[in-house]
Amino acid sequence: MGVVGLTRSPPGSGISGVVGVVGTLTLAVLPTEALGGLALALLLLLTNLNVAMADVVVDATVAVQCKVRALGRLWLLCVA
């Protein structure tokens, strides 16, 4: 089940991409002295969200393909 119904969909990937880019650009442009500890932690979290969402999409796709094709060892391809 996806977050707000966005399961493996382009809008979900697009939203996470935009959030990641905004977080990265904000960290790159603003000096760290201008940001508080909480804001810095939030921006780092947003930056990592981009990578985490892509990983979740890949894992979900592999899980669906394993179920459809009944290949229990398909996930080994991604581990190696």
PDB file of N, CA, C and O in Angstrom:
ATOM      1  N   MET A   1       0.851  -1.173   0.000  1.00  0.00           N
ATOM      2  CA  MET A   1       0.000   0.000   0.000  1.00  0.00           C
ATOM      3  C   MET A   1       0.893   1.230   0.000  1.00  0.00           C
ATOM      4  O   MET A   1       1.827   1.329   0.796  1.00  0.00           O
ATOM      5  N   GLY A   2       0.613   2.134  -0.863  1.00  0.00           N
ATOM      6  CA  GLY A   2       1.440   3.318  -1.018  1.00  0.00           C
ATOM      7  C   GLY A   2       1.038   4.444  -0.090  1.00  0.00           C
ATOM      8  O   GLY A   2      -0.010   4.404   0.555  1.00  0.00           O
ATOM      9  N   VAL A   3       1.884   5.433  -0.039  1.00  0.00           N
ATOM     10  CA  VAL A   3       1.598   6.624   0.748  1.00  0.00           C
ATOM     11  C   VAL A   3       0.662   7.494  -0.075  1.00  0.00           C
ATOM     12  O   VAL A   3       0.998   7.866  -1.200  1.00  0.00           O
ATOM     13  N   VAL A   4      -0.480   7.816   0.451  1.00  0.00           N
ATOM     14  CA  VAL A   4      -1.501   8.641  -0.193  1.00  0.00           C
ATOM     15  C   VAL A   4      -1.893   8.052  -1.551  1.00  0.00           C
ATOM     16  O   VAL A   4      -2.232   8.793  -2.475  1.00  0.00           O
ATOM     17  N   GLY A   5      -1.848   6.735  -1.672  1.00  0.00           N
ATOM     18  CA  GLY A   5      -2.254   6.066  -2.900  1.00  0.00           C
ATOM     19  C   GLY A   5      -1.258   6.135  -4.043  1.00  0.00           C
ATOM     20  O   GLY A   5      -1.604   5.764  -5.164  1.00  0.00           O
ATOM     21  N   LEU A   6      -0.037   6.594  -3.806  1.00  0.00           N
ATOM     22  CA  LEU A   6       0.966   6.726  -4.858  1.00  0.00           C
ATOM     23  C   LEU A   6       1.900   5.516  -4.842  1.00  0.00           C
ATOM     24  O   LEU A   6       3.048   5.622  -4.410  1.00  0.00           O
ATOM     25  N   THR A   7       1.418   4.391  -5.302  1.00  0.00           N
ATOM     26  CA  THR A   7       2.231   3.188  -5.330  1.00  0.00           C
ATOM     27  C   THR A   7       2.923   3.036  -6.668  1.00  0.00           C
ATOM     28  O   THR A   7       2.256   2.882  -7.692  1.00  0.00           O
ATOM     29  N   ARG A   8       4.230   3.076  -6.681  1.00  0.00           N
ATOM     30  CA  ARG A   8       5.035   2.863  -7.880  1.00  0.00           C
ATOM     31  C   ARG A   8       4.535   3.681  -9.060  1.00  0.00           C
ATOM     32  O   ARG A   8       4.510   3.197 -10.192  1.00  0.00           O
ATOM     33  N   SER A   9       4.144   4.898  -8.802  1.00  0.00           N
ATOM     34  CA  SER A   9       3.593   5.727  -9.866  1.00  0.00           C
ATOM     35  C   SER A   9       4.539   6.882 -10.178  1.00  0.00           C
ATOM     36  O   SER A   9       5.303   7.312  -9.314  1.00  0.00           O
ATOM     37  N   PRO A  10       4.491   7.380 -11.397  1.00  0.00           N
ATOM     38  CA  PRO A  10       5.326   8.526 -11.744  1.00  0.00           C
ATOM     39  C   PRO A  10       5.095   9.755 -10.863  1.00  0.00           C
ATOM     40  O   PRO A  10       6.064  10.445 -10.547  1.00  0.00           O
ATOM     41  N   PRO A  11       3.852  10.068 -10.446  1.00  0.00           N
ATOM     42  CA  PRO A  11       3.723  11.224  -9.545  1.00  0.00           C
ATOM     43  C   PRO A  11       4.465  11.031  -8.229  1.00  0.00           C
ATOM     44  O   PRO A  11       5.053  11.977  -7.704  1.00  0.00           O
ATOM     45  N   GLY A  12       4.441   9.826  -7.697  1.00  0.00           N
ATOM     46  CA  GLY A  12       5.162   9.575  -6.449  1.00  0.00           C
ATOM     47  C   GLY A  12       6.655   9.728  -6.623  1.00  0.00           C
ATOM     48  O   GLY A  12       7.332  10.291  -5.762  1.00  0.00           O
ATOM     49  N   SER A  13       7.174   9.230  -7.731  1.00  0.00           N
ATOM     50  CA  SER A  13       8.597   9.370  -8.012  1.00  0.00           C
ATOM     51  C   SER A  13       8.952  10.822  -8.294  1.00  0.00           C
ATOM     52  O   SER A  13      10.012  11.297  -7.886  1.00  0.00           O
ATOM     53  N   GLY A  14       8.083  11.516  -8.978  1.00  0.00           N
ATOM     54  CA  GLY A  14       8.324  12.929  -9.271  1.00  0.00           C
ATOM     55  C   GLY A  14       8.323  13.775  -8.022  1.00  0.00           C
ATOM     56  O   GLY A  14       9.156  14.669  -7.872  1.00  0.00           O
ATOM     57  N   ILE A  15       7.396  13.504  -7.122  1.00  0.00           N
ATOM     58  CA  ILE A  15       7.335  14.256  -5.868  1.00  0.00           C
ATOM     59  C   ILE A  15       8.591  14.016  -5.049  1.00  0.00           C
ATOM     60  O   ILE A  15       9.171  14.960  -4.515  1.00  0.00           O
ATOM     61  N   SER A  16       9.018  12.763  -4.945  1.00  0.00           N
ATOM     62  CA  SER A  16      10.226  12.489  -4.160  1.00  0.00           C
ATOM     63  C   SER A  16      11.457  13.098  -4.825  1.00  0.00           C
ATOM     64  O   SER A  16      12.379  13.531  -4.135  1.00  0.00           O
ATOM     65  N   GLY A  17      11.483  13.136  -6.153  1.00  0.00           N
ATOM     66  CA  GLY A  17      12.598  13.760  -6.859  1.00  0.00           C
ATOM     67  C   GLY A  17      12.662  15.250  -6.608  1.00  0.00           C
ATOM     68  O   GLY A  17      13.736  15.796  -6.360  1.00  0.00           O
ATOM     69  N   VAL A  18      11.521  15.909  -6.670  1.00  0.00           N
ATOM     70  CA  VAL A  18      11.477  17.358  -6.429  1.00  0.00           C
ATOM     71  C   VAL A  18      11.865  17.672  -4.986  1.00  0.00           C
ATOM     72  O   VAL A  18      12.616  18.613  -4.727  1.00  0.00           O
ATOM     73  N   VAL A  19      11.353  16.885  -4.058  1.00  0.00           N
ATOM     74  CA  VAL A  19      11.681  17.103  -2.643  1.00  0.00           C
ATOM     75  C   VAL A  19      13.182  16.914  -2.414  1.00  0.00           C
ATOM     76  O   VAL A  19      13.803  17.687  -1.685  1.00  0.00           O
ATOM     77  N   GLY A  20      13.763  15.887  -3.037  1.00  0.00           N
ATOM     78  CA  GLY A  20      15.199  15.650  -2.890  1.00  0.00           C
ATOM     79  C   GLY A  20      16.040  16.767  -3.483  1.00  0.00           C
ATOM     80  O   GLY A  20      17.041  17.177  -2.896  1.00  0.00           O
ATOM     81  N   VAL A  21      15.630  17.260  -4.652  1.00  0.00           N
ATOM     82  CA  VAL A  21      16.375  18.353  -5.287  1.00  0.00           C
ATOM     83  C   VAL A  21      16.260  19.631  -4.468  1.00  0.00           C
ATOM     84  O   VAL A  21      17.247  20.346  -4.299  1.00  0.00           O
ATOM     85  N   VAL A  22      15.079  19.924  -3.962  1.00  0.00           N
ATOM     86  CA  VAL A  22      14.900  21.126  -3.134  1.00  0.00           C
ATOM     87  C   VAL A  22      15.755  21.036  -1.874  1.00  0.00           C
ATOM     88  O   VAL A  22      16.402  22.008  -1.485  1.00  0.00           O
ATOM     89  N   GLY A  23      15.754  19.876  -1.245  1.00  0.00           N
ATOM     90  CA  GLY A  23      16.584  19.704  -0.044  1.00  0.00           C
ATOM     91  C   GLY A  23      18.061  19.856  -0.337  1.00  0.00           C
ATOM     92  O   GLY A  23      18.784  20.507   0.418  1.00  0.00           O
ATOM     93  N   THR A  24      18.518  19.258  -1.434  1.00  0.00           N
ATOM     94  CA  THR A  24      19.936  19.333  -1.796  1.00  0.00           C
ATOM     95  C   THR A  24      20.347  20.755  -2.164  1.00  0.00           C
ATOM     96  O   THR A  24      21.387  21.240  -1.718  1.00  0.00           O
ATOM     97  N   LEU A  25      19.534  21.418  -2.972  1.00  0.00           N
ATOM     98  CA  LEU A  25      19.866  22.792  -3.364  1.00  0.00           C
ATOM     99  C   LEU A  25      19.848  23.747  -2.174  1.00  0.00           C
ATOM    100  O   LEU A  25      20.682  24.649  -2.086  1.00  0.00           O
ATOM    101  N   THR A  26      18.910  23.554  -1.270  1.00  0.00           N
ATOM    102  CA  THR A  26      18.861  24.401  -0.081  1.00  0.00           C
ATOM    103  C   THR A  26      20.096  24.202   0.774  1.00  0.00           C
ATOM    104  O   THR A  26      20.655  25.169   1.292  1.00  0.00           O
ATOM    105  N   LEU A  27      20.530  22.960   0.928  1.00  0.00           N
ATOM    106  CA  LEU A  27      21.751  22.690   1.686  1.00  0.00           C
ATOM    107  C   LEU A  27      22.978  23.277   0.994  1.00  0.00           C
ATOM    108  O   LEU A  27      23.915  23.721   1.658  1.00  0.00           O
ATOM    109  N   ALA A  28      22.973  23.279  -0.333  1.00  0.00           N
ATOM    110  CA  ALA A  28      24.128  23.786  -1.073  1.00  0.00           C
ATOM    111  C   ALA A  28      24.188  25.315  -1.078  1.00  0.00           C
ATOM    112  O   ALA A  28      25.275  25.893  -1.058  1.00  0.00           O
ATOM    113  N   VAL A  29      23.036  25.966  -1.103  1.00  0.00           N
ATOM    114  CA  VAL A  29      23.002  27.424  -1.245  1.00  0.00           C
ATOM    115  C   VAL A  29      23.111  28.144   0.097  1.00  0.00           C
ATOM    116  O   VAL A  29      23.885  29.090   0.238  1.00  0.00           O
ATOM    117  N   LEU A  30      22.346  27.700   1.067  1.00  0.00           N
ATOM    118  CA  LEU A  30      22.339  28.391   2.358  1.00  0.00           C
ATOM    119  C   LEU A  30      23.546  27.996   3.199  1.00  0.00           C
ATOM    120  O   LEU A  30      23.929  26.826   3.223  1.00  0.00           O
ATOM    121  N   PRO A  31      24.142  28.955   3.885  1.00  0.00           N
ATOM    122  CA  PRO A  31      25.228  28.592   4.801  1.00  0.00           C
ATOM    123  C   PRO A  31      24.676  27.826   6.004  1.00  0.00           C
ATOM    124  O   PRO A  31      23.554  28.065   6.451  1.00  0.00           O
ATOM    125  N   THR A  32      25.479  26.913   6.509  1.00  0.00           N
ATOM    126  CA  THR A  32      25.010  26.087   7.625  1.00  0.00           C
ATOM    127  C   THR A  32      24.770  26.901   8.883  1.00  0.00           C
ATOM    128  O   THR A  32      23.991  26.491   9.743  1.00  0.00           O
ATOM    129  N   GLU A  33      25.430  28.051   9.006  1.00  0.00           N
ATOM    130  CA  GLU A  33      25.203  28.900  10.180  1.00  0.00           C
ATOM    131  C   GLU A  33      23.814  29.509  10.161  1.00  0.00           C
ATOM    132  O   GLU A  33      23.265  29.824  11.217  1.00  0.00           O
ATOM    133  N   ALA A  34      23.231  29.681   8.972  1.00  0.00           N
ATOM    134  CA  ALA A  34      21.901  30.270   8.854  1.00  0.00           C
ATOM    135  C   ALA A  34      20.806  29.269   9.211  1.00  0.00           C
ATOM    136  O   ALA A  34      19.676  29.659   9.505  1.00  0.00           O
ATOM    137  N   LEU A  35      21.138  27.993   9.187  1.00  0.00           N
ATOM    138  CA  LEU A  35      20.159  26.951   9.478  1.00  0.00           C
ATOM    139  C   LEU A  35      20.303  26.483  10.917  1.00  0.00           C
ATOM    140  O   LEU A  35      21.414  26.338  11.428  1.00  0.00           O
ATOM    141  N   GLY A  36      19.188  26.254  11.553  1.00  0.00           N
ATOM    142  CA  GLY A  36      19.221  25.664  12.888  1.00  0.00           C
ATOM    143  C   GLY A  36      19.427  24.163  12.786  1.00  0.00           C
ATOM    144  O   GLY A  36      19.405  23.598  11.692  1.00  0.00           O
ATOM    145  N   GLY A  37      19.623  23.534  13.902  1.00  0.00           N
ATOM    146  CA  GLY A  37      19.843  22.088  13.927  1.00  0.00           C
ATOM    147  C   GLY A  37      18.658  21.310  13.394  1.00  0.00           C
ATOM    148  O   GLY A  37      18.824  20.325  12.675  1.00  0.00           O
ATOM    149  N   LEU A  38      17.456  21.754  13.749  1.00  0.00           N
ATOM    150  CA  LEU A  38      16.252  21.057  13.296  1.00  0.00           C
ATOM    151  C   LEU A  38      16.054  21.233  11.789  1.00  0.00           C
ATOM    152  O   LEU A  38      15.697  20.282  11.094  1.00  0.00           O
ATOM    153  N   ALA A  39      16.284  22.435  11.290  1.00  0.00           N
ATOM    154  CA  ALA A  39      16.141  22.670   9.850  1.00  0.00           C
ATOM    155  C   ALA A  39      17.180  21.878   9.067  1.00  0.00           C
ATOM    156  O   ALA A  39      16.875  21.340   8.003  1.00  0.00           O
ATOM    157  N   LEU A  40      18.392  21.803   9.578  1.00  0.00           N
ATOM    158  CA  LEU A  40      19.443  21.042   8.918  1.00  0.00           C
ATOM    159  C   LEU A  40      19.090  19.556   8.865  1.00  0.00           C
ATOM    160  O   LEU A  40      19.282  18.901   7.840  1.00  0.00           O
ATOM    161  N   ALA A  41      18.579  19.038   9.963  1.00  0.00           N
ATOM    162  CA  ALA A  41      18.174  17.630  10.001  1.00  0.00           C
ATOM    163  C   ALA A  41      17.012  17.369   9.044  1.00  0.00           C
ATOM    164  O   ALA A  41      16.978  16.326   8.390  1.00  0.00           O
ATOM    165  N   LEU A  42      16.068  18.295   8.953  1.00  0.00           N
ATOM    166  CA  LEU A  42      14.938  18.132   8.047  1.00  0.00           C
ATOM    167  C   LEU A  42      15.392  18.150   6.593  1.00  0.00           C
ATOM    168  O   LEU A  42      14.907  17.357   5.786  1.00  0.00           O
ATOM    169  N   LEU A  43      16.315  19.044   6.250  1.00  0.00           N
ATOM    170  CA  LEU A  43      16.822  19.101   4.878  1.00  0.00           C
ATOM    171  C   LEU A  43      17.607  17.844   4.510  1.00  0.00           C
ATOM    172  O   LEU A  43      17.516  17.365   3.379  1.00  0.00           O
ATOM    173  N   LEU A  44      18.364  17.315   5.443  1.00  0.00           N
ATOM    174  CA  LEU A  44      19.074  16.054   5.185  1.00  0.00           C
ATOM    175  C   LEU A  44      18.086  14.899   5.002  1.00  0.00           C
ATOM    176  O   LEU A  44      18.302  14.014   4.175  1.00  0.00           O
ATOM    177  N   LEU A  45      17.010  14.918   5.774  1.00  0.00           N
ATOM    178  CA  LEU A  45      15.974  13.905   5.632  1.00  0.00           C
ATOM    179  C   LEU A  45      15.307  13.992   4.262  1.00  0.00           C
ATOM    180  O   LEU A  45      15.060  12.966   3.627  1.00  0.00           O
ATOM    181  N   LEU A  46      15.016  15.202   3.804  1.00  0.00           N
ATOM    182  CA  LEU A  46      14.403  15.381   2.490  1.00  0.00           C
ATOM    183  C   LEU A  46      15.343  14.936   1.376  1.00  0.00           C
ATOM    184  O   LEU A  46      14.901  14.369   0.376  1.00  0.00           O
ATOM    185  N   THR A  47      16.634  15.190   1.547  1.00  0.00           N
ATOM    186  CA  THR A  47      17.605  14.768   0.551  1.00  0.00           C
ATOM    187  C   THR A  47      17.664  13.241   0.464  1.00  0.00           C
ATOM    188  O   THR A  47      17.752  12.681  -0.629  1.00  0.00           O
ATOM    189  N   ASN A  48      17.617  12.587   1.594  1.00  0.00           N
ATOM    190  CA  ASN A  48      17.669  11.121   1.607  1.00  0.00           C
ATOM    191  C   ASN A  48      16.362  10.485   1.156  1.00  0.00           C
ATOM    192  O   ASN A  48      16.347   9.324   0.747  1.00  0.00           O
ATOM    193  N   LEU A  49      15.270  11.229   1.226  1.00  0.00           N
ATOM    194  CA  LEU A  49      13.977  10.701   0.784  1.00  0.00           C
ATOM    195  C   LEU A  49      14.014  10.341  -0.694  1.00  0.00           C
ATOM    196  O   LEU A  49      13.387   9.368  -1.113  1.00  0.00           O
ATOM    197  N   ASN A  50      14.733  11.106  -1.475  1.00  0.00           N
ATOM    198  CA  ASN A  50      14.848  10.859  -2.908  1.00  0.00           C
ATOM    199  C   ASN A  50      15.417   9.462  -3.174  1.00  0.00           C
ATOM    200  O   ASN A  50      14.876   8.714  -3.989  1.00  0.00           O
ATOM    201  N   VAL A  51      16.487   9.120  -2.501  1.00  0.00           N
ATOM    202  CA  VAL A  51      17.123   7.810  -2.685  1.00  0.00           C
ATOM    203  C   VAL A  51      16.256   6.698  -2.098  1.00  0.00           C
ATOM    204  O   VAL A  51      16.141   5.621  -2.683  1.00  0.00           O
ATOM    205  N   ALA A  52      15.657   6.956  -0.962  1.00  0.00           N
ATOM    206  CA  ALA A  52      14.844   5.930  -0.303  1.00  0.00           C
ATOM    207  C   ALA A  52      13.618   5.571  -1.130  1.00  0.00           C
ATOM    208  O   ALA A  52      13.258   4.397  -1.221  1.00  0.00           O
ATOM    209  N   MET A  53      12.973   6.561  -1.732  1.00  0.00           N
ATOM    210  CA  MET A  53      11.794   6.272  -2.551  1.00  0.00           C
ATOM    211  C   MET A  53      12.150   5.432  -3.773  1.00  0.00           C
ATOM    212  O   MET A  53      11.408   4.523  -4.146  1.00  0.00           O
ATOM    213  N   ALA A  54      13.283   5.738  -4.391  1.00  0.00           N
ATOM    214  CA  ALA A  54      13.706   4.931  -5.539  1.00  0.00           C
ATOM    215  C   ALA A  54      13.968   3.490  -5.118  1.00  0.00           C
ATOM    216  O   ALA A  54      13.631   2.560  -5.852  1.00  0.00           O
ATOM    217  N   ASP A  55      14.560   3.297  -3.956  1.00  0.00           N
ATOM    218  CA  ASP A  55      14.828   1.949  -3.455  1.00  0.00           C
ATOM    219  C   ASP A  55      13.531   1.199  -3.174  1.00  0.00           C
ATOM    220  O   ASP A  55      13.425   0.007  -3.464  1.00  0.00           O
ATOM    221  N   VAL A  56      12.559   1.886  -2.619  1.00  0.00           N
ATOM    222  CA  VAL A  56      11.276   1.254  -2.327  1.00  0.00           C
ATOM    223  C   VAL A  56      10.570   0.845  -3.616  1.00  0.00           C
ATOM    224  O   VAL A  56       9.965  -0.225  -3.681  1.00  0.00           O
ATOM    225  N   VAL A  57      10.645   1.689  -4.637  1.00  0.00           N
ATOM    226  CA  VAL A  57      10.007   1.363  -5.919  1.00  0.00           C
ATOM    227  C   VAL A  57      10.655   0.134  -6.538  1.00  0.00           C
ATOM    228  O   VAL A  57       9.955  -0.737  -7.056  1.00  0.00           O
ATOM    229  N   VAL A  58      11.977   0.048  -6.493  1.00  0.00           N
ATOM    230  CA  VAL A  58      12.674  -1.114  -7.046  1.00  0.00           C
ATOM    231  C   VAL A  58      12.310  -2.371  -6.260  1.00  0.00           C
ATOM    232  O   VAL A  58      12.044  -3.414  -6.858  1.00  0.00           O
ATOM    233  N   ASP A  59      12.296  -2.288  -4.940  1.00  0.00           N
ATOM    234  CA  ASP A  59      11.928  -3.447  -4.123  1.00  0.00           C
ATOM    235  C   ASP A  59      10.504  -3.903  -4.399  1.00  0.00           C
ATOM    236  O   ASP A  59      10.240  -5.104  -4.470  1.00  0.00           O
ATOM    237  N   ALA A  60       9.586  -2.962  -4.554  1.00  0.00           N
ATOM    238  CA  ALA A  60       8.193  -3.322  -4.826  1.00  0.00           C
ATOM    239  C   ALA A  60       8.064  -3.979  -6.199  1.00  0.00           C
ATOM    240  O   ALA A  60       7.314  -4.941  -6.358  1.00  0.00           O
ATOM    241  N   THR A  61       8.784  -3.469  -7.179  1.00  0.00           N
ATOM    242  CA  THR A  61       8.731  -4.049  -8.517  1.00  0.00           C
ATOM    243  C   THR A  61       9.274  -5.471  -8.518  1.00  0.00           C
ATOM    244  O   THR A  61       8.695  -6.352  -9.153  1.00  0.00           O
ATOM    245  N   VAL A  62      10.372  -5.704  -7.818  1.00  0.00           N
ATOM    246  CA  VAL A  62      10.934  -7.049  -7.731  1.00  0.00           C
ATOM    247  C   VAL A  62       9.975  -7.982  -7.002  1.00  0.00           C
ATOM    248  O   VAL A  62       9.819  -9.135  -7.404  1.00  0.00           O
ATOM    249  N   ALA A  63       9.332  -7.509  -5.946  1.00  0.00           N
ATOM    250  CA  ALA A  63       8.389  -8.344  -5.208  1.00  0.00           C
ATOM    251  C   ALA A  63       7.198  -8.730  -6.074  1.00  0.00           C
ATOM    252  O   ALA A  63       6.743  -9.872  -6.031  1.00  0.00           O
ATOM    253  N   VAL A  64       6.693  -7.787  -6.859  1.00  0.00           N
ATOM    254  CA  VAL A  64       5.562  -8.088  -7.744  1.00  0.00           C
ATOM    255  C   VAL A  64       5.982  -9.083  -8.814  1.00  0.00           C
ATOM    256  O   VAL A  64       5.235 -10.014  -9.118  1.00  0.00           O
ATOM    257  N   GLN A  65       7.162  -8.901  -9.386  1.00  0.00           N
ATOM    258  CA  GLN A  65       7.624  -9.827 -10.426  1.00  0.00           C
ATOM    259  C   GLN A  65       7.850 -11.216  -9.851  1.00  0.00           C
ATOM    260  O   GLN A  65       7.584 -12.209 -10.529  1.00  0.00           O
ATOM    261  N   CYS A  66       8.333 -11.309  -8.624  1.00  0.00           N
ATOM    262  CA  CYS A  66       8.503 -12.627  -7.992  1.00  0.00           C
ATOM    263  C   CYS A  66       7.161 -13.315  -7.816  1.00  0.00           C
ATOM    264  O   CYS A  66       7.038 -14.523  -8.019  1.00  0.00           O
ATOM    265  N   LYS A  67       6.164 -12.542  -7.439  1.00  0.00           N
ATOM    266  CA  LYS A  67       4.840 -13.112  -7.232  1.00  0.00           C
ATOM    267  C   LYS A  67       4.214 -13.531  -8.562  1.00  0.00           C
ATOM    268  O   LYS A  67       3.609 -14.599  -8.658  1.00  0.00           O
ATOM    269  N   VAL A  68       4.358 -12.692  -9.585  1.00  0.00           N
ATOM    270  CA  VAL A  68       3.752 -12.982 -10.886  1.00  0.00           C
ATOM    271  C   VAL A  68       4.436 -14.169 -11.548  1.00  0.00           C
ATOM    272  O   VAL A  68       3.766 -15.060 -12.072  1.00  0.00           O
ATOM    273  N   ARG A  69       5.747 -14.187 -11.529  1.00  0.00           N
ATOM    274  CA  ARG A  69       6.498 -15.239 -12.218  1.00  0.00           C
ATOM    275  C   ARG A  69       6.807 -16.435 -11.337  1.00  0.00           C
ATOM    276  O   ARG A  69       7.358 -17.429 -11.811  1.00  0.00           O
ATOM    277  N   ALA A  70       6.456 -16.352 -10.057  1.00  0.00           N
ATOM    278  CA  ALA A  70       6.719 -17.421  -9.096  1.00  0.00           C
ATOM    279  C   ALA A  70       8.211 -17.754  -9.045  1.00  0.00           C
ATOM    280  O   ALA A  70       8.596 -18.922  -8.984  1.00  0.00           O
ATOM    281  N   LEU A  71       9.038 -16.718  -9.072  1.00  0.00           N
ATOM    282  CA  LEU A  71      10.485 -16.885  -8.969  1.00  0.00           C
ATOM    283  C   LEU A  71      10.921 -16.452  -7.574  1.00  0.00           C
ATOM    284  O   LEU A  71      11.058 -15.260  -7.296  1.00  0.00           O
ATOM    285  N   GLY A  72      11.128 -17.392  -6.739  1.00  0.00           N
ATOM    286  CA  GLY A  72      11.493 -17.077  -5.370  1.00  0.00           C
ATOM    287  C   GLY A  72      12.904 -16.516  -5.227  1.00  0.00           C
ATOM    288  O   GLY A  72      13.206 -15.870  -4.223  1.00  0.00           O
ATOM    289  N   ARG A  73      13.771 -16.749  -6.208  1.00  0.00           N
ATOM    290  CA  ARG A  73      15.149 -16.308  -6.089  1.00  0.00           C
ATOM    291  C   ARG A  73      15.464 -15.069  -6.945  1.00  0.00           C
ATOM    292  O   ARG A  73      16.634 -14.732  -7.127  1.00  0.00           O
ATOM    293  N   LEU A  74      14.455 -14.401  -7.461  1.00  0.00           N
ATOM    294  CA  LEU A  74      14.680 -13.216  -8.282  1.00  0.00           C
ATOM    295  C   LEU A  74      15.347 -12.096  -7.484  1.00  0.00           C
ATOM    296  O   LEU A  74      16.136 -11.325  -8.031  1.00  0.00           O
ATOM    297  N   TRP A  75      15.031 -12.010  -6.199  1.00  0.00           N
ATOM    298  CA  TRP A  75      15.622 -10.946  -5.381  1.00  0.00           C
ATOM    299  C   TRP A  75      17.120 -11.099  -5.244  1.00  0.00           C
ATOM    300  O   TRP A  75      17.803 -10.126  -4.923  1.00  0.00           O
ATOM    301  N   LEU A  76      17.659 -12.289  -5.475  1.00  0.00           N
ATOM    302  CA  LEU A  76      19.107 -12.479  -5.402  1.00  0.00           C
ATOM    303  C   LEU A  76      19.848 -11.682  -6.475  1.00  0.00           C
ATOM    304  O   LEU A  76      21.010 -11.318  -6.290  1.00  0.00           O
ATOM    305  N   LEU A  77      19.182 -11.414  -7.587  1.00  0.00           N
ATOM    306  CA  LEU A  77      19.797 -10.630  -8.647  1.00  0.00           C
ATOM    307  C   LEU A  77      20.112  -9.203  -8.183  1.00  0.00           C
ATOM    308  O   LEU A  77      21.112  -8.613  -8.591  1.00  0.00           O
ATOM    309  N   CYS A  78      19.256  -8.668  -7.340  1.00  0.00           N
ATOM    310  CA  CYS A  78      19.468  -7.301  -6.858  1.00  0.00           C
ATOM    311  C   CYS A  78      20.461  -7.247  -5.717  1.00  0.00           C
ATOM    312  O   CYS A  78      21.077  -6.206  -5.492  1.00  0.00           O
ATOM    313  N   VAL A  79      20.633  -8.329  -4.998  1.00  0.00           N
ATOM    314  CA  VAL A  79      21.557  -8.348  -3.868  1.00  0.00           C
ATOM    315  C   VAL A  79      23.000  -8.376  -4.349  1.00  0.00           C
ATOM    316  O   VAL A  79      23.870  -7.746  -3.748  1.00  0.00           O
ATOM    317  N   ALA A  80      23.254  -9.093  -5.417  1.00  0.00           N
ATOM    318  CA  ALA A  80      24.635  -9.266  -5.902  1.00  0.00           C
ATOM    319  C   ALA A  80      25.220  -8.033  -6.510  1.00  0.00           C
ATOM    320  O   ALA A  80      26.369  -8.049  -6.953  1.00  0.00           O
TER     321      ALA A  80
END
